[in-house]
Amino acid sequence: MSKKILIVDDLHPAFKEQAISLGYEVDDEPKITRQETLERIAGYDGIAVRTKFRIDAEIFSAAAKLKFVARAGAGLDNIDEKIALERNIKLINAPEGNCDAVGEHATGLLLSLMNNFRRADMEIRNGVWDREGNRGYELKGKKVGIIGYGFMGQSFARKLAGFEVDVMAYDKYKTGFSDAFAREVSMEEIVKHSDVLSLHIPLTTETKQLVDDEYFFHFKKPIFFINTARGEIVNTQAVLNSLKSGKVLGAGLDVLETEKFPALSEQSWYEELKGNAKVILTPHVGGWTFDSYRKISEVLAEKLRNLT
């Protein structure tokens, strides 16, 4: 009997093609619902998902034969890792596939903030020509603090290489990782010297709401703040408070602690966030380019090959 994979989300065909070449029978069902998945998953050895729904206790309980979960993306926060470990179910993801996209997106947000691109564009469209009010900052000579030096943090550091900045990186779970693009520092050095702070850490119980009012309080200089990691790591009201106090000069947020409408518009901080000209918002697309769409599936396919 052949091994079977159920694809429940929109993945580039490269993953399916490679899986078939490895001998898998693949059902590509990007429009399948969670309920339909529960009804069918018992017969599958693997499931491939992006963000459609959480692979939790209910899914695992229904998946008697499941050997692996393939996550088409960087994080594993929509998968119950504890249950997977208990059942010896392999988890594969693809941070290598979209790290360049995230690094470029973070750089774009930073340059846009430092040069007032959003405000200047809106003013000109409304008949305002204000050169002095849109005077920007140069990156050269600035100290950029990176929290988390995995695939995403390293990519951001590489993208900054041509800007002649001092890139400092802190990673609680790694040591000895200084390279040509960043130097390993303590968190104390990050808060003392950073002109820019960029997050590149996963969402865990430890990092949830990590960045709050107290977190920003410790920074010695006003900073530009970038989050392309996970929204729930950051307390949005704390960002707004720090913008008001001048502790944060500008914020580029690709992710928010509540995403999608109408839920986002119902948050107590949404109107303030929407009206703040020092904030640039993008809809969780930092790692979602036409290029990464393909590369993520190629990385997953290679990791699937290594599983067999």
C-alpha positions as CSV (number, residue, x, y, z in Angstrom):
1,M,0.0,0.0,0.0
2,S,1.4,3.4,-1.0
3,K,2.1,6.2,1.5
4,K,-0.4,9.1,1.3
5,I,-0.1,12.8,1.9
6,L,-3.0,15.2,2.2
7,I,-2.2,18.8,1.2
8,V,-4.8,21.1,2.9
9,D,-3.4,24.5,1.9
10,D,-2.2,26.4,-1.1
11,L,1.3,25.0,-1.8
12,H,3.5,25.5,-4.9
13,P,3.2,22.3,-7.1
14,A,6.9,21.6,-6.6
15,F,6.1,19.9,-3.3
16,K,3.5,17.6,-4.8
17,E,5.6,16.7,-7.8
18,Q,8.6,15.8,-5.6
19,A,6.4,13.8,-3.2
20,I,4.9,11.8,-6.1
21,S,8.4,11.1,-7.4
22,L,9.3,9.7,-3.9
23,G,6.4,7.2,-4.2
24,Y,3.7,9.1,-2.3
25,E,0.1,9.2,-3.3
26,V,-0.8,12.9,-3.0
27,D,-4.3,14.4,-2.6
28,D,-3.9,18.2,-3.2
29,E,-7.0,19.7,-1.6
30,P,-6.3,23.5,-1.0
31,K,-9.9,24.2,-0.4
32,I,-10.6,21.4,2.1
33,T,-12.2,22.5,5.4
34,R,-11.0,21.6,8.8
35,Q,-14.1,19.4,9.3
36,E,-13.5,17.6,6.0
37,T,-9.8,17.1,7.1
38,L,-10.9,15.5,10.4
39,E,-13.2,13.1,8.4
40,R,-10.4,12.1,6.0
41,I,-7.1,12.3,7.8
42,A,-7.1,8.8,9.3
43,G,-5.9,7.3,6.1
44,Y,-2.8,9.6,5.6
45,D,0.8,9.3,6.5
46,G,1.5,13.0,6.2
47,I,-0.3,16.3,6.1
48,A,1.0,19.6,4.5
49,V,-0.4,22.9,5.8
50,R,0.5,26.6,5.6
51,T,-1.8,28.7,7.8
52,K,-5.3,27.5,7.2
53,F,-5.9,25.9,10.6
54,R,-4.1,24.6,13.7
55,I,-2.8,21.0,13.7
56,D,-3.9,20.3,17.3
57,A,-5.0,17.5,19.6
58,E,-8.3,17.0,17.6
59,I,-6.4,16.6,14.3
60,F,-3.8,14.4,15.8
61,S,-6.4,12.2,17.5
62,A,-8.1,11.6,14.1
63,A,-4.8,10.9,12.3
64,A,-4.0,7.4,13.4
65,K,-1.4,6.7,10.7
66,L,0.2,10.2,10.7
67,K,4.0,10.1,10.4
68,F,4.8,13.7,9.6
69,V,3.5,17.3,9.3
70,A,5.0,19.5,6.6
71,R,4.5,23.3,7.4
72,A,4.9,25.5,4.4
73,G,6.5,28.4,6.2
74,A,9.1,29.3,8.8
75,G,7.4,28.7,12.2
76,L,5.7,25.8,13.8
77,D,3.4,27.8,16.1
78,N,0.2,26.5,14.5
79,I,1.2,22.9,15.3
80,D,1.0,21.3,18.7
81,E,4.6,20.3,19.0
82,K,4.2,18.6,22.3
83,I,1.7,16.0,21.0
84,A,3.8,15.5,17.9
85,L,6.8,14.7,20.0
86,E,4.9,12.3,22.2
87,R,3.6,10.4,19.1
88,N,7.0,10.6,17.4
89,I,5.5,12.5,14.5
90,K,8.1,14.3,12.5
91,L,7.7,18.1,11.9
92,I,9.3,19.8,8.9
93,N,9.2,23.4,8.0
94,A,11.0,25.7,5.5
95,P,12.6,28.8,7.0
96,E,15.3,28.5,4.4
97,G,12.6,29.1,1.7
98,N,11.4,32.5,2.8
99,C,14.3,34.0,4.8
100,D,15.5,36.2,1.9
101,A,11.9,37.5,1.5
102,V,11.8,38.4,5.2
103,G,15.2,40.0,5.2
104,E,14.3,42.2,2.3
105,H,10.9,43.1,3.7
106,A,12.5,44.1,7.0
107,T,15.0,46.2,5.2
108,G,12.3,47.9,3.1
109,L,10.2,48.7,6.2
110,L,13.3,50.2,7.9
111,L,14.3,52.4,4.9
112,S,10.6,53.5,4.5
113,L,10.4,54.5,8.2
114,M,13.8,56.3,8.3
115,N,12.9,58.3,5.1
116,N,9.2,59.0,5.8
117,F,8.2,57.3,2.5
118,R,4.6,56.7,3.6
119,R,3.9,60.2,5.0
120,A,5.7,62.0,2.1
121,D,3.8,60.0,-0.5
122,M,0.4,60.8,1.2
123,E,1.3,64.5,1.6
124,I,2.2,65.0,-2.1
125,R,-1.0,63.2,-3.1
126,N,-2.9,65.8,-1.0
127,G,-1.1,68.8,-2.4
128,V,1.6,69.2,0.3
129,W,5.2,69.7,-0.6
130,D,7.2,69.6,2.7
131,R,10.9,68.9,2.3
132,E,11.9,69.9,5.8
133,G,9.1,67.9,7.5
134,N,10.3,64.8,5.6
135,R,14.0,65.1,6.3
136,G,15.2,61.5,6.9
137,Y,17.9,59.6,8.6
138,E,20.8,57.6,7.0
139,L,21.5,54.1,8.0
140,K,25.3,54.4,7.6
141,G,26.9,54.4,11.0
142,K,23.8,53.3,12.9
143,K,23.8,50.3,15.3
144,V,21.2,47.7,14.4
145,G,20.1,45.3,17.1
146,I,18.7,41.9,16.0
147,I,16.9,39.7,18.4
148,G,17.2,36.1,17.2
149,Y,19.9,34.9,14.9
150,G,18.4,32.1,13.0
151,F,17.6,32.0,9.3
152,M,15.6,35.2,9.4
153,G,17.9,37.2,11.6
154,Q,20.9,36.1,9.5
155,S,19.1,37.1,6.3
156,F,18.4,40.6,7.6
157,A,22.0,41.0,8.7
158,R,23.2,40.0,5.2
159,K,20.8,42.5,3.6
160,L,22.3,45.3,5.7
161,A,25.9,44.4,4.7
162,G,26.2,47.2,2.2
163,F,24.8,50.0,4.4
164,E,28.0,50.3,6.6
165,V,26.1,49.7,9.8
166,D,27.2,48.0,13.0
167,V,24.9,44.9,13.3
168,M,24.6,43.4,16.8
169,A,22.8,40.2,17.4
170,Y,21.4,38.6,20.6
171,D,20.1,35.0,20.7
172,K,19.3,33.4,24.0
173,Y,19.7,29.9,22.6
174,K,22.9,30.3,20.6
175,T,26.5,31.2,21.4
176,G,29.6,31.7,19.3
177,F,27.6,32.8,16.2
178,S,29.4,36.0,15.2
179,D,30.1,36.1,11.5
180,A,30.9,38.6,8.7
181,F,27.5,40.2,9.0
182,A,26.8,40.5,12.7
183,R,28.6,40.3,16.0
184,E,27.2,38.4,19.0
185,V,26.4,40.7,21.9
186,S,24.5,40.5,25.2
187,M,21.0,41.9,25.7
188,E,22.5,44.7,27.8
189,E,24.5,45.8,24.8
190,I,21.4,45.7,22.6
191,V,19.4,48.0,24.9
192,K,22.4,50.3,25.5
193,H,23.5,50.9,21.9
194,S,20.7,50.1,19.4
195,D,19.4,52.7,17.0
196,V,17.3,50.1,15.3
197,L,15.6,47.0,16.8
198,S,14.4,44.1,14.7
199,L,12.7,40.9,15.9
200,H,13.4,37.5,14.4
201,I,12.3,35.0,17.1
202,P,9.5,32.4,17.1
203,L,6.3,32.7,19.1
204,T,6.5,30.5,22.2
205,T,5.1,30.6,25.7
206,E,8.3,32.4,26.6
207,T,8.2,35.1,23.9
208,K,4.4,35.8,23.9
209,Q,4.0,39.5,24.9
210,L,7.7,39.7,25.5
211,V,7.9,43.3,24.1
212,D,5.9,45.5,26.4
213,D,6.2,48.9,28.1
214,E,9.0,47.7,30.4
215,Y,10.9,46.1,27.5
216,F,11.0,49.5,25.6
217,F,11.8,51.4,28.8
218,H,15.2,49.8,29.1
219,F,16.5,51.1,25.7
220,K,18.9,54.0,26.2
221,K,18.3,55.7,22.8
222,P,15.2,56.3,20.6
223,I,14.9,53.4,18.2
224,F,13.3,52.4,15.0
225,F,11.3,49.2,15.7
226,I,10.7,46.4,13.1
227,N,8.6,43.3,13.7
228,T,8.5,40.7,10.9
229,A,8.4,37.7,13.3
230,R,5.1,37.0,15.1
231,G,2.5,39.6,16.2
232,E,1.8,38.1,19.6
233,I,5.4,38.7,20.7
234,V,4.6,42.4,20.8
235,N,2.1,44.3,22.9
236,T,0.8,46.8,20.3
237,Q,-0.4,49.3,22.9
238,A,3.2,49.4,24.3
239,V,4.5,50.3,20.8
240,L,2.0,53.1,20.6
241,N,2.9,54.3,24.0
242,S,6.6,54.3,23.1
243,L,5.9,56.2,19.9
244,K,4.1,58.9,22.0
245,S,6.9,59.2,24.5
246,G,9.6,59.3,21.7
247,K,11.2,56.1,22.8
248,V,10.3,54.6,19.4
249,L,10.8,56.9,16.4
250,G,8.9,54.7,14.0
251,A,7.5,51.2,13.8
252,G,7.3,48.8,10.8
253,L,4.9,46.0,11.7
254,D,4.3,43.2,9.2
255,V,2.6,41.2,12.0
256,L,0.1,42.1,14.7
257,E,-1.1,40.3,17.8
258,T,-4.6,40.2,16.2
259,E,-4.7,39.8,12.4
260,K,-7.4,39.9,9.7
261,F,-10.7,41.7,9.7
262,P,-13.1,42.1,11.4
263,A,-11.2,41.0,14.5
264,L,-8.4,43.5,13.9
265,S,-10.8,46.5,13.7
266,E,-12.4,45.4,17.0
267,Q,-9.1,45.8,19.0
268,S,-9.0,48.7,21.5
269,W,-5.7,50.0,20.0
270,Y,-6.7,49.7,16.3
271,E,-7.9,53.3,15.7
272,E,-4.8,54.7,17.3
273,L,-2.6,52.4,15.3
274,K,-4.4,53.2,12.1
275,G,-4.0,57.0,12.7
276,N,-0.3,57.0,13.6
277,A,1.8,58.3,10.7
278,K,4.9,56.9,12.3
279,V,3.7,53.3,11.7
280,I,4.0,51.3,8.5
281,L,1.7,48.3,8.4
282,T,1.8,45.3,6.0
283,P,-0.5,42.3,6.2
284,H,1.9,39.5,7.3
285,V,3.5,39.2,3.9
286,G,7.1,39.6,4.8
287,G,7.9,36.0,3.9
288,W,5.3,35.7,1.2
289,T,6.7,36.6,-2.2
290,F,6.2,35.0,-5.6
291,D,9.7,33.6,-5.2
292,S,9.3,32.2,-1.7
293,Y,6.1,30.5,-2.7
294,R,8.1,28.3,-4.9
295,K,11.2,28.0,-2.7
296,I,9.3,27.0,0.4
297,S,7.8,24.0,-1.4
298,E,11.2,23.1,-2.8
299,V,12.7,23.1,0.7
300,L,9.9,21.1,2.1
301,A,10.3,18.6,-0.7
302,E,14.0,18.2,0.0
303,K,13.2,17.6,3.7
304,L,10.6,15.1,2.7
305,R,13.2,13.2,0.7
306,N,15.4,13.1,3.8
307,L,12.6,11.7,5.9
308,T,12.2,8.7,3.6
